Amino acid sequence: MMAMYSEKVMEHFKHPHNMGEMEDADAVGKKGNPACGDVMYVYLKIKDNVIVDIRFQTMGCAAAIATSSMITDLAKGKTLDEALKITKSDVAAELGGLPPLKMHCSNLAADALLDAIKNYREKKKAGAA
């Protein structure tokens, strides 16, 4: 089973980057897939419209954990608009590809990031009103 994953997927699975809850997050995004049971939380710390810190918690398979780790690497240091442009294909490509059966995992990682940004903007808009 593990032979279907690239070396980079295995590296991010075994040694995930930016893993853990962020107590003082400016925003949190959550996505899950009832079919496979994967659930991802993405936590953002934002300063001057830039993601200065990002963390994740994922309950799921190797691909789910690897894509969560990769999305944090891709988004950290980017503006919110730049981060919104990160696609599921970008995540999979950076990991050296994912088996077709596991592509939904990269969808969750990108979707959780988008959800966190959306939640941040809604919270900010509500606070400004």
HELIX and SHEET records of a PDB file:
HELIX    1   1 MET A    2  MET A    4  5                                   3    
HELIX    2   2 GLU A    7  LYS A   14  1                                   8    
HELIX    3   3 ALA A   62  ALA A   75  1                                  14    
HELIX    4   4 LEU A   80  LEU A   84  1                                   5    
HELIX    5   5 LYS A   88  GLU A   94  1                                   7    
HELIX    6   6 PRO A  100  LYS A  102  5                                   3    
HELIX    7   7 MET A  103  ALA A  128  1                                  26    
SHEET    1   A 3 ALA A  27  ASN A  33  0                                        
SHEET    2   A 3 ASP A  38  LYS A  47 -1                                        
SHEET    3   A 3 VAL A  50  MET A  59 -1                                        
END                                                                             
